[in-house]
Amino acid sequence: MTMKAMKIQMKSNCGNSRSVQDIDSIYIDQTGTYWKKAVVYDYLKQFPKSIQVNIFPYPYLVPVMSVLGEKYVRSEANDTVTDNLLKLPRE
């Protein structure tokens, strides 16, 4: 069964950021815990298409590496301007 990303925590002082790179952790429903974005990245490298954003149209999370070598994730591109991952509730 596919896991769902339910909510996000941003890095310190990035609460209103519109960049997926400023996400610190992602809450995964089936584990009931927050996962650091690098952990989600590593998991998705092993198990692609295993985590979806809990917002219609439920895009999958995909691992991305920044030009500086930082591991992060974003949702698959669709017709929305803002990444669906950033539309999740923030804590």
C-alpha positions as CSV (number, residue, x, y, z in Angstrom):
1,M,0.0,0.0,0.0
2,T,1.2,3.5,-0.9
3,M,2.2,5.7,2.0
4,K,1.0,9.3,2.2
5,A,2.8,12.5,3.1
6,M,0.3,14.2,5.5
7,K,2.1,17.3,6.8
8,I,5.5,19.1,6.7
9,Q,7.9,20.8,9.1
10,M,10.0,23.6,7.7
11,K,13.5,24.5,8.6
12,S,14.0,27.2,11.3
13,N,13.0,30.7,10.1
14,C,11.5,29.2,6.9
15,G,7.9,28.9,8.0
16,N,6.5,30.8,5.1
17,S,8.9,29.6,2.5
18,R,7.7,28.4,-0.9
19,S,10.7,26.3,-1.6
20,V,10.7,22.5,-1.2
21,Q,14.4,22.7,-0.3
22,D,13.4,24.5,3.0
23,I,11.4,21.5,4.2
24,D,13.0,19.8,7.2
25,S,10.7,16.8,7.7
26,I,7.7,15.1,6.3
27,Y,5.0,13.3,8.3
28,I,4.4,9.8,6.8
29,D,0.9,8.4,7.7
30,Q,1.8,4.7,8.0
31,T,4.7,5.3,10.3
32,G,3.0,8.0,12.4
33,T,6.3,9.9,12.5
34,Y,8.2,12.7,10.8
35,W,11.0,11.7,8.5
36,K,13.9,14.0,7.6
37,K,13.8,14.9,4.0
38,A,17.2,13.1,3.3
39,V,15.7,9.9,4.8
40,V,12.7,10.3,2.5
41,Y,15.1,10.9,-0.4
42,D,17.0,7.7,0.4
43,Y,13.8,5.7,0.8
44,L,12.4,6.8,-2.5
45,K,15.7,5.9,-4.3
46,Q,15.1,2.4,-3.0
47,F,11.3,2.3,-3.4
48,P,10.2,4.7,-6.2
49,K,6.5,5.7,-6.3
50,S,5.9,4.5,-2.7
51,I,4.9,7.9,-1.1
52,Q,2.2,10.2,-2.4
53,V,1.2,13.7,-1.3
54,N,-2.2,13.5,0.5
55,I,-3.7,16.2,-1.8
56,F,-5.6,15.6,-5.0
57,P,-4.3,14.5,-7.6
58,Y,-2.1,12.6,-5.1
59,P,1.2,13.0,-6.9
60,Y,4.1,10.8,-6.0
61,L,7.2,12.2,-4.2
62,V,10.4,12.1,-6.2
63,P,14.0,12.4,-4.9
64,V,16.0,15.4,-6.1
65,M,19.6,16.4,-5.5
66,S,20.5,20.1,-5.4
67,V,23.5,21.5,-7.2
68,L,25.2,21.7,-3.8
69,G,24.5,18.0,-3.1
70,E,21.6,18.5,-0.7
71,K,19.0,15.6,-0.7
72,Y,15.4,16.7,-0.8
73,V,12.1,15.7,-2.3
74,R,9.3,17.3,-4.3
75,S,6.1,16.1,-5.8
76,E,5.8,15.0,-9.4
77,A,5.1,17.9,-11.7
78,N,1.4,18.6,-12.6
79,D,-0.7,21.5,-13.6
80,T,-0.3,23.4,-10.3
81,V,2.1,26.3,-9.9
82,T,3.0,25.5,-6.3
83,D,4.4,22.1,-5.5
84,N,1.7,20.0,-3.9
85,L,4.0,19.1,-1.0
86,L,4.1,22.8,0.0
87,K,0.3,22.8,0.2
88,L,0.3,20.3,3.1
89,P,-0.4,21.6,6.6
90,R,2.7,22.9,8.4
91,E,3.7,22.3,12.0
